[in-house]
């Protein structure tokens, strides 16, 4: 089982650069087809930047917007999410 996990990690690392290029290609296409959107809006629509609301305990009506940081997410995983979103946006 550990060897299987190691091979998956190795495969993700080997595919990292190509995944980065494909993500950029998708972003470039969306920038061209949606000039009315800000870049940050496109990133948010694709769930590259994710926002969630967290309600503070004891604070009536108070909340804080917390950004989920995709810094440690592998590009292959990001690419899969982008491709799913792009597909739905095109339909």
Secondary structure as UniProt FT lines:
FT   HELIX           2..14
FT   HELIX           16..33
FT   TURN            35..36
FT   HELIX           39..45
FT   TURN            46..47
FT   STRAND          50..55
FT   TURN            57..58
FT   TURN            60..61
FT   STRAND          63..68
FT   TURN            71..72
FT   HELIX           75..90
//
